[in-house]
Structures are given as structure tokens and as C-alpha cells.
Amino acid sequence: MASTPGKFLTDLDTLDNLPGLQQVEQLRRTDKAVTIAGRRHGRDVVAKQLTSSERHWGKRFAHEVGAYREFATTPVPWRVPRLHHAGPRLLVIERLPGAPPHTDRYPPRLPQPVVTGMIDALTAFAAWQPPPGMLSTPVTDWPARIRRYAATGDLPGDVQQPLLDAVTDTPLVFGHGDPLASNALTDPGQPLVFIDFEFTGMYPPGADLALLGLWLGRHDPGAEQRCAQIVEATGSLHTYQAMRVLWFAREQRLYKSLFDVVDDREHRQWLDDQTADAVTGLRRTVGRG
């Protein structure tokens, strides 16, 4: 496997050169990283090498390394992989048993026990109070993002203030930030666990479930309804609806470039319809207020 050249790499900061690492199989390759399964010092491990030189992904990689270090010093009430090695562009962690329930961003309808496991795991994240430090800070500047989206036409102007109010008027909670099915592990008889903590940190209440409901709801509307009902029971439905609008705006931005090269009119129409519904739902909530 070829290493990525660049001034950021050290002799030990590649999959090829880390002493004792025996590569078994490639798990994933994207435009930002290569992830492999292997063994090191007699233990099953997963190693991820950052291959992108983009500043954004460098920051996200460093954030994930920091998260694993925090978890190592502050026990959490869910299972996380043990950290074995960390460099500027190479991360080696314990390989937990299990496999992702699916690898698509918008997976087909998943078995209900898997959906329940994902919801339960995200609910546990939100109930945990991290100690002061990197995990107790907001992952992004939500007001700045809202203003940026509104300025570029990705949000209707009349919902800008309701969105700002929703993300600033309530205490933040801990969240995973990227609850893709591909970032989860299922193992028979064991609770579902999430891995990949590039975006973990503090979020408005319901943000994780809003994102999970968006992705699962493409082929399983009932899963989104479950997420909304759980958040409503905690009194955070308004924030959930606001985050749903923001997540759909992000999805629209992510897919704009893809629409130029991929003929996926059905998905584009679904995104348009769901975005409109999310905005309408937020407007109704504000109107009732």
C-alpha cells in the first residue's frame, strides 16, 4: 500500500512503516483516509491513515485522536476502542467485534433491533456529561453556520432567526455528530456501539437523532418518527426540528456537486421535498409560539 508523501508525514506516520503492524485487510478507502484491519503486538487493531492534505480533514483527524485520548482518561458508560498509537496522520485503535449494519449514507430499511440500538446509543451519548476540555466544547459555531447558509441561499430568510434562537436558547448536550450506519458496529448479543469520533462534542439537544432520522428516513420513515417521538418526550422537539432543517441544508450543499455528475433525480426530489417539509414544520412551531 503506497504511503502518501508530504511534509506532514514522519517515518512512523504511515501504515507501511509503523513497527509491528501486520496488515490483514483493507476496510475502507475514501478521498480522505485509508482504514485497514490488522494485528500489532498480538492484538487485533484497526489503523487509519489520513491521506488528505486538506486543513479541514487534518483538524477532524486531530479531533478524533484527542477524543480517544480523553476516553482513555475519563471512563464512559459505553464501549469505546482502546487507543494503541496516535500520530499526526496515523491512528491505531483496538478492533472491536462486530460489523457495520450497512455502509450506505442512506441505508435501506434496517432491522428494528439495529435501529433501536442506534437510538439507544445516541441517547446514552446525550445523557453523558463530559469533563471540561475538548469534548465539552461546541463542535461548530452554529450561529455562524446559519448566517452563512442564509447568505448563500441555502436557507429561507424567514427561518434564520428561529434557527438562531433554537440553537442558542438551550444547553448543549454531548453527541457523536456523525451517526452513519457505517460508523456503527453490531455484534450478536451485545449493545450496538458507535466508532469514528471525528465530529464528537457538544450539540443542541436532538441533533444526533435528527441526523440519524434524516439518513434512515430515506427508506424507513418510521425510524425518523421514532427519533422525533423520543426527542419530543424530552421537551426538545423544537430544537430537533431546527437541527433537521440545518442537516437537510447541509445535505443539499453536499449533493449539489454530485447532481452535476450523477443522474439521481429521485433522491434529489426526495431531498427537496423533505427540506421543504422540515422548513414548514419549523415555521408551524414558531407560529404556535
C-alpha positions in Angstrom: 0.0 0.0 0.0 1.5 3.3 -1.1 2.1 5.9 1.5 1.1 9.5 1.0 4.1 11.7 0.5 4.2 15.1 2.2 5.9 17.2 4.8 3.3 16.2 7.4 4.4 12.5 7.5 7.0 11.1 9.8 8.9 7.8 9.4 6.4 6.1 11.7 3.3 8.0 10.5 2.3 5.6 7.7 0.7 2.2 7.6 3.8 0.8 5.8 6.3 2.0 8.4 4.7 1.6 11.8 6.8 -1.1 13.6 4.9 -4.3 14.4 1.8 -3.6 12.3 0.7 -6.5 10.2 -1.9 -5.6 7.7 -4.7 -8.1 7.2 -7.3 -6.4 5.1 -8.4 -3.0 3.8 -11.7 -2.0 5.4 -12.3 1.4 3.7 -10.6 3.8 1.3 -12.0 7.3 0.8 -10.7 10.6 -0.6 -9.5 11.5 2.9 -8.2 8.3 4.6 -7.4 4.6 4.3 -8.5 2.2 7.1 -7.2 -1.3 7.5 -7.6 -4.2 9.9 -4.5 -5.8 11.2 -2.6 -7.1 14.2 0.0 -5.3 16.3 1.9 -6.8 19.3 -0.5 -9.8 19.3 -3.7 -7.7 19.3 -6.4 -7.1 16.7 -6.3 -3.5 15.7 -7.8 -1.0 13.2 -5.4 1.5 11.7 -6.4 4.7 9.9 -4.0 6.8 7.9 -5.1 10.3 6.9 -4.3 10.8 3.2 -5.9 14.2 2.6 -3.9 17.3 2.8 -6.9 19.5 3.4 -6.8 21.5 6.6 -10.4 20.6 7.4 -9.7 16.9 7.5 -6.4 17.4 9.3 -8.4 19.2 12.1 -11.0 16.4 12.2 -8.4 13.7 12.4 -6.6 15.5 15.3 -10.0 15.9 17.0 -10.7 12.2 16.8 -7.2 11.4 18.2 -8.0 13.8 21.0 -11.3 12.2 21.7 -9.7 8.7 22.1 -7.2 10.2 24.5 -10.0 11.8 26.5 -11.9 8.5 26.6 -8.7 6.8 27.8 -8.5 9.1 30.9 -12.2 9.5 31.5 -14.2 6.3 31.5 -17.5 6.5 29.6 -20.7 4.4 30.1 -20.4 2.7 26.7 -17.7 0.7 25.0 -15.0 2.5 23.0 -11.9 1.1 21.3 -8.7 1.3 23.3 -6.1 3.7 21.8 -2.8 2.0 20.8 -1.0 4.6 18.7 -1.6 8.1 17.6 0.4 10.4 15.2 -0.3 13.5 13.2 -1.7 11.3 10.4 -1.9 7.8 11.8 -4.3 6.3 14.4 -4.3 2.7 15.7 -7.1 1.5 17.9 -8.5 -1.7 19.3 -10.6 -3.6 16.8 -13.9 -4.2 18.5 -16.0 -7.2 17.4 -18.9 -6.7 15.1 -19.6 -5.1 11.7 -21.4 -2.1 10.4 -25.1 -2.8 9.7 -24.7 -1.0 6.3 -22.2 1.2 4.5 -24.6 3.4 2.6 -25.2 7.0 3.7 -28.9 6.4 3.2 -29.2 2.7 4.0 -32.1 0.5 3.1 -34.6 -0.3 5.9 -32.5 -1.8 8.7 -33.8 -4.4 11.2 -35.7 -2.8 14.0 -33.2 -4.1 16.7 -30.5 -2.3 14.8 -32.5 1.0 14.7 -33.3 0.6 18.4 -29.6 0.0 19.1 -28.6 3.2 17.2 -31.2 5.3 19.0 -30.2 3.9 22.4 -26.5 4.6 21.8 -27.2 8.2 20.8 -29.5 8.6 23.8 -26.6 7.4 26.0 -24.3 10.0 24.4 -26.7 12.8 25.2 -27.1 11.7 28.8 -23.4 11.8 29.5 -21.7 14.9 30.9 -18.1 15.2 29.6 -15.4 16.7 31.8 -14.1 20.2 31.0 -11.9 20.0 27.9 -12.2 19.4 24.2 -15.2 17.1 24.5 -17.2 19.7 26.4 -17.0 22.4 23.7 -19.3 23.0 20.7 -18.2 21.2 17.6 -19.1 24.1 15.4 -20.2 27.7 15.5 -23.9 27.2 14.8 -24.9 30.9 14.5 -22.1 31.4 12.0 -23.2 28.4 10.0 -26.8 29.6 10.0 -25.8 33.0 8.8 -23.5 31.5 6.1 -26.2 29.2 4.8 -28.8 32.0 4.7 -26.3 34.3 2.8 -25.7 31.6 0.2 -29.4 30.9 -0.3 -29.4 27.5 1.4 -31.9 28.6 4.0 -35.0 30.8 3.6 -34.5 34.2 5.1 -37.5 34.0 7.4 -36.2 31.0 9.3 -32.8 32.4 10.1 -33.8 34.0 13.4 -35.9 31.0 14.6 -32.9 28.8 13.9 -30.6 31.1 15.8 -33.0 31.1 18.7 -33.3 27.3 18.7 -29.5 26.6 18.8 -28.7 29.3 21.4 -31.6 29.1 23.8 -30.9 25.7 25.2 -28.0 24.0 27.0 -25.9 21.8 24.7 -25.5 18.0 25.1 -22.8 15.6 24.2 -23.2 14.0 20.8 -21.5 11.7 18.3 -22.0 14.1 15.4 -21.8 11.5 12.6 -24.1 8.6 13.4 -23.9 6.9 10.0 -24.7 3.2 9.8 -21.1 2.7 8.6 -19.9 4.2 11.9 -21.7 1.7 14.0 -20.8 -1.9 15.0 -23.3 -4.6 15.7 -22.4 -7.9 17.4 -24.9 -10.5 18.3 -25.9 -10.4 21.9 -24.0 -7.1 22.5 -25.2 -3.4 22.6 -24.6 -1.5 19.3 -21.6 0.8 19.6 -20.5 3.8 17.5 -17.0 4.4 16.4 -15.3 7.2 14.4 -15.3 10.3 16.7 -14.2 13.0 14.2 -17.2 15.1 15.0 -18.0 14.3 18.6 -18.6 17.1 21.1 -21.4 19.3 22.3 -24.5 19.8 20.2 -28.0 21.3 20.5 -30.4 18.7 22.0 -31.7 16.2 19.5 -29.0 17.0 16.9 -27.8 13.4 16.7 -31.3 11.9 16.4 -32.3 14.5 13.8 -29.3 13.4 11.7 -30.0 9.7 12.2 -33.7 10.2 11.4 -32.7 12.1 8.2 -30.4 9.3 7.0 -32.6 6.4 8.0 -35.9 8.1 7.0 -35.0 8.0 3.3 -36.1 4.3 3.2 -37.7 4.0 6.6 -39.9 7.0 7.6 -40.9 5.2 10.7 -37.4 5.4 12.0 -37.5 9.2 11.7 -40.8 9.3 13.5 -39.3 7.2 16.4 -36.4 9.7 16.7 -38.8 12.6 16.8 -41.0 11.0 19.4 -38.1 10.3 21.7 -36.9 13.9 21.5 -40.4 15.2 22.0 -40.6 13.3 25.2 -37.6 15.2 26.5 -39.1 18.5 25.6 -36.6 19.3 22.8 -38.8 18.8 19.7 -38.3 22.4 18.6 -34.5 22.1 18.6 -34.8 18.8 16.8 -36.9 20.4 14.1 -34.4 23.2 13.8 -31.5 20.8 13.5 -33.4 18.8 10.9 -33.6 22.0 8.8 -29.9 22.6 9.2 -28.9 19.0 8.5 -31.0 19.0 5.3 -29.4 22.3 4.2 -26.0 20.6 4.7 -27.1 17.6 2.7 -28.3 19.8 -0.1 -24.9 21.5 -0.2 -23.0 18.2 -0.1 -25.0 16.8 -3.0 -25.1 19.9 -5.3 -21.8 18.9 -6.9 -22.9 15.2 -7.2 -26.0 16.2 -9.0 -23.9 17.5 -11.8 -22.3 14.1 -12.5 -24.8 11.6 -11.1 -28.3 11.2 -12.5 -30.2 10.6 -9.3 -33.4 12.6 -9.8 -35.4 10.6 -7.4 -33.1 11.2 -4.5 -32.8 14.9 -5.4 -36.6 15.2 -5.4 -36.7 13.5 -2.0 -34.2 15.9 -0.6 -36.1 18.9 -2.0 -39.4 17.6 -0.6 -38.0 16.7 2.8 -36.2 20.0 3.1 -39.5 21.9 2.4 -41.3 19.8 4.9 -38.7 20.4 7.6 -38.9 24.2 7.0 -42.7 24.1 7.1 -42.6 22.2 10.4 -40.2 24.7 11.9 -42.4 27.6 10.8 -45.5 26.0 12.3 -43.7 25.5 15.6 -42.7 29.2 15.6 -46.2 30.2 14.7 -47.6 28.3 17.7 -45.0 30.0 20.0 
